[in-house]
Amino acid sequence: MSAIHTVLASLLVALNTLAGALLMLPFALIKFLLPIKAVRALCDHALNSIATGWVSVNGAWINAINRTRWRVSGLEGLNTKSWYLVISNHQSWVDILVLQTILNRRAPFLKFFIKHELIYVPVIGLVWWALDFPFMKRGGAATVQQDLENARKACEKFRLIPTSLISFAEGTRFTPEKHTAQKSPYKHLLKPKSGGVGMALETMGDMFTQVLDVTIAYPNGVPTFGDVLAGRLSEVVVQVQQLPVPHNLRPAPDQPISPMGLQRWIQRIWKAKDAQLEQILNGGQAQAAAPVSKPETAPETAAAEPAAETPSGTEAATTPSPAAAAQRST
């Protein structure tokens, strides 16, 4: 049965992506040929609406194929009219699907920094380009200025329409091998890097309404994209902490962001996040993830069934959250 699931899901993904790209193409061309602010704003709104529909369809097949137990908290008060900087741990390509699913129609469409080489990926590369994803060469000191300029140009476009911009602070997916090689001081995380977050704050810090500190955990093991296609995404725990952007990390003409201050802020969040993951992965997810919230991929999409043993409406108060830790230390 999993083989049938995999084939059907793969076809759905391919058809959904192709349909989305074809719908986006006219608006992308208009935006490219007529770089007028009003025209760009209208085209961006249309492109983001199509992308939101694409995510909704993805959420529908994920819920149809997988009987996933979702444990999600911290989404209260989010809206699609604000600008958010999203910081998350990173273990699998599935993380992106999870983030898109839980934030869909609750926050503006999610965008992220992406390797420049991926612009050449058939169909999806065109989609990323049309949606103004910032493409980074990531060639170290040799390309840092070009990457910063590319980020500035992309983020200037994001000012025209509410946007959620994500940075995976670890810079790569967590694996035990990378963890050992890094000699990471954290049990469940790699060392955080401040480059992506700093670039986002430097170029767009005055626009962000909040920072969304997202912790993703898979209590039954980290899934691959193939596991999702085969219907093996069994349980996902997501906790969202809504943080203010610290005043000392908002850009000012006469006061650049302090690299040390930024790094200390991220490290404080990371220390609390590591403790949070330890609690979730050692059986404390019922308390840590309450109350349960079903991801809304689309109004018509059937939501995944919540875990029966998780009490709805109770407050998680057993472990200090990354938000509390960061706010006390900032």
C-alpha positions in Angstrom: 0.0 0.0 0.0 2.9 2.4 0.8 4.1 2.0 -2.8 0.7 3.1 -4.1 0.7 6.0 -1.7 4.1 7.0 -2.9 3.2 6.9 -6.6 -0.1 8.8 -6.1 1.5 11.4 -3.9 4.4 11.9 -6.3 1.9 12.5 -9.1 -0.1 14.9 -7.0 3.0 16.9 -6.0 4.2 17.1 -9.7 0.8 18.1 -11.0 0.2 20.6 -8.2 3.6 22.2 -8.8 3.2 22.3 -12.5 -0.2 23.8 -12.3 1.0 26.4 -9.8 3.9 27.4 -12.0 1.7 27.8 -15.1 -0.7 30.0 -13.2 2.2 32.1 -11.9 3.9 32.6 -15.2 1.8 35.4 -16.6 2.1 37.5 -13.4 5.8 36.8 -13.1 6.3 38.0 -16.7 4.2 41.2 -16.1 6.1 41.9 -13.0 9.4 41.5 -14.8 8.5 43.5 -17.9 6.7 46.3 -16.0 8.8 47.0 -12.8 6.3 49.7 -11.5 5.6 49.6 -7.8 1.8 49.5 -8.2 2.0 46.8 -10.8 4.5 44.7 -8.8 2.3 44.9 -5.7 -0.7 43.6 -7.6 1.3 40.8 -9.2 2.9 39.9 -5.9 -0.5 39.6 -4.3 -1.7 37.3 -7.1 1.5 35.2 -7.0 1.3 34.8 -3.2 -2.4 33.8 -3.5 -1.5 31.1 -6.0 1.3 29.9 -3.8 -1.0 29.8 -0.8 -3.4 27.6 -2.8 -0.5 25.4 -3.7 0.4 24.9 0.0 -3.3 24.2 0.7 -3.3 21.4 -1.9 -0.1 20.0 -0.4 -1.7 20.0 3.0 -4.7 18.2 1.7 -2.7 15.3 0.3 -0.5 15.1 3.4 -3.6 14.8 5.6 -5.2 12.3 3.2 -2.2 10.0 2.9 -0.8 10.4 6.4 -2.7 9.9 9.6 -0.5 12.4 11.3 -0.9 13.3 15.0 -0.3 17.1 15.1 0.7 18.8 18.3 0.9 22.5 17.6 0.9 25.5 20.0 1.7 29.2 19.9 -0.2 30.3 16.7 -2.7 32.5 18.6 -2.8 36.1 17.4 -0.9 35.6 14.1 -2.3 37.3 11.1 -1.7 37.6 7.3 -1.3 41.4 7.5 2.0 41.4 9.4 5.7 40.8 8.7 7.4 37.9 10.5 11.0 36.7 10.9 10.8 33.0 11.4 13.7 31.1 13.1 13.6 27.3 13.3 15.7 24.3 13.9 16.2 22.1 10.8 16.3 18.3 10.6 14.7 17.4 7.3 13.2 18.8 4.0 9.9 17.8 5.7 10.5 20.8 8.0 9.5 23.2 5.2 6.3 21.3 4.5 5.5 21.4 8.2 6.1 25.1 8.5 4.1 25.8 5.4 1.2 23.7 6.7 0.9 25.2 10.1 1.4 28.8 9.0 -0.7 28.6 5.9 -3.5 31.2 6.0 -2.4 32.2 9.5 0.6 34.2 8.5 1.9 35.6 5.2 3.3 33.2 2.7 6.6 31.8 3.9 9.8 32.6 2.0 13.4 31.6 2.7 17.0 32.1 1.6 17.9 29.6 -1.0 21.1 28.4 -2.7 21.7 30.1 -6.0 22.1 26.8 -7.9 18.5 25.8 -7.1 17.2 28.5 -9.5 18.0 26.1 -12.3 15.7 23.3 -10.9 13.0 22.7 -13.5 9.6 24.3 -12.7 10.2 24.9 -9.0 13.2 27.2 -9.7 10.9 29.4 -11.8 8.4 29.4 -8.9 11.1 30.5 -6.4 12.2 33.2 -8.8 8.7 34.5 -9.4 8.1 34.7 -5.6 11.3 36.7 -5.1 13.0 34.1 -2.9 16.5 35.5 -2.0 19.1 33.4 -3.9 22.5 33.2 -2.1 25.8 32.0 -3.6 27.2 31.3 -0.1 30.8 31.3 -1.3 32.2 32.7 2.0 34.0 36.0 2.1 34.3 36.2 -1.7 30.5 36.4 -2.2 29.3 37.9 1.1 28.8 41.4 -0.3 26.9 40.1 -3.3 24.7 37.9 -1.1 24.0 40.8 1.1 23.1 43.0 -1.9 20.8 40.2 -3.3 19.1 39.9 0.1 18.6 43.7 0.3 17.0 43.7 -3.2 14.7 40.8 -2.3 13.7 42.3 1.1 13.0 45.7 -0.5 10.4 43.9 -2.6 9.0 42.2 0.5 8.1 45.7 1.9 5.4 45.9 -0.7 3.4 43.0 0.7 3.3 41.2 4.1 5.8 38.4 4.2 7.1 35.7 6.5 10.9 35.2 6.0 12.5 32.1 7.5 16.1 31.5 8.4 17.3 28.1 9.5 19.9 29.3 11.9 21.9 26.1 11.9 22.6 26.7 8.2 22.2 23.0 7.4 20.1 20.0 8.4 20.9 18.3 11.7 22.6 14.9 11.6 24.4 13.0 14.3 27.6 13.1 12.1 27.4 16.9 11.8 26.7 17.2 15.5 29.8 15.2 16.4 32.0 17.0 13.9 30.9 20.4 15.2 31.3 19.4 18.9 28.1 21.2 19.4 27.3 22.2 23.0 23.7 21.4 22.4 22.2 17.9 22.6 19.6 18.2 19.8 20.9 21.1 17.8 23.9 22.2 15.7 25.6 25.5 16.6 23.5 28.4 15.4 24.9 30.9 12.8 23.9 34.5 12.9 24.5 35.2 9.2 21.0 34.6 7.8 19.2 36.1 10.7 21.5 39.1 10.7 21.0 39.6 7.0 17.3 39.6 7.4 17.4 42.1 10.3 19.9 44.4 8.5 17.7 44.6 5.4 14.2 44.4 6.9 14.4 44.6 10.7 12.3 47.7 10.9 9.5 45.9 9.1 9.2 42.8 11.2 6.2 42.8 13.6 7.6 39.8 15.6 10.1 37.0 15.6 8.5 33.5 15.4 10.8 31.1 17.2 9.7 27.7 16.0 10.7 24.4 17.5 10.0 21.3 15.4 10.2 17.7 16.8 9.5 14.3 15.4 9.0 12.0 18.5 9.0 8.8 16.3 12.1 9.7 14.3 13.0 12.3 11.7 11.0 11.6 8.5 12.3 12.0 5.0 10.2 13.4 2.1 9.8 9.8 0.9 8.2 8.9 4.3 5.6 11.7 3.8 4.9 10.4 0.2 4.5 6.9 1.6 2.1 7.9 4.4 4.7 7.4 7.3 4.5 10.9 8.9 3.2 9.7 12.2 3.6 12.5 14.6 4.8 16.2 14.5 5.2 18.5 17.5 5.6 22.2 16.7 5.9 25.0 19.3 5.8 28.6 18.2 7.1 31.3 20.5 6.2 34.9 19.5 9.1 37.2 20.4 9.6 41.0 20.0 12.5 42.1 17.8 15.0 43.5 20.4 15.5 47.2 20.1 19.3 46.7 19.8 18.8 44.4 16.8 16.7 46.8 14.8 18.8 48.6 12.1 19.4 52.3 12.5 21.3 54.7 10.2 23.9 55.6 12.8 24.0 52.3 14.7 24.6 49.0 12.9 23.5 45.8 14.5 26.2 44.4 16.8 27.3 40.9 15.6 28.1 39.9 19.2 24.8 41.1 20.5 23.0 39.2 17.7 25.0 36.0 18.4 24.3 36.2 22.1 20.6 36.6 21.5 20.4 33.6 19.2 22.5 31.5 21.6 20.0 32.3 24.4 17.1 31.1 22.2 19.1 28.0 21.2 19.9 27.0 24.7 16.2 27.2 25.7 15.2 25.4 22.5 17.5 22.5 23.2 15.9 22.1 26.6 12.5 22.2 25.0 13.4 19.5 22.5 14.8 17.4 25.3 11.5 17.5 27.1 9.5 16.8 24.0 11.6 13.8 22.9 11.7 12.3 26.3 7.9 12.0 26.7 6.9 15.5 27.8 5.3 16.5 24.6 1.7 16.3 26.0 2.6 19.1 28.4 5.0 20.9 26.2 2.7 21.2 23.2 -0.6 21.9 24.8 -3.0 23.2 23.7 -3.5 21.2 20.6 -4.1 23.1 17.4 -5.0 21.5 14.1 -3.1 22.9 11.1 -5.4 24.8 8.7 -4.2 24.1 5.2 -7.4 25.3 3.6 -10.9 25.8 4.8 -12.1 22.8 2.9 -9.2 20.5 4.0 -9.9 17.8 6.6 -7.6 18.4 9.5 -5.5 15.7 11.0 -6.9 14.0 14.2 -5.4 15.4 17.4 -4.0 13.0 20.0 -6.8 11.9 22.3 -4.6 11.8 25.4 -3.5 15.5 25.0 -5.7 17.8 27.1 -7.0 20.7 25.0 -7.0 24.2 26.6 -4.3 23.5 29.3 -1.3 25.8 29.5 2.2 24.6 29.2 4.0 25.8 32.3 6.4 23.1 33.2 9.4 24.3 31.2 10.5 27.9 30.5 9.9 28.7 26.9 12.6 30.1 24.5 10.4 33.2 24.4 10.6 33.7 28.1 14.3 33.0 28.3 15.1 35.3 25.5 13.0 38.1 26.8 14.4 37.9 30.3 17.9 38.0 28.9 17.5 40.7 26.2 
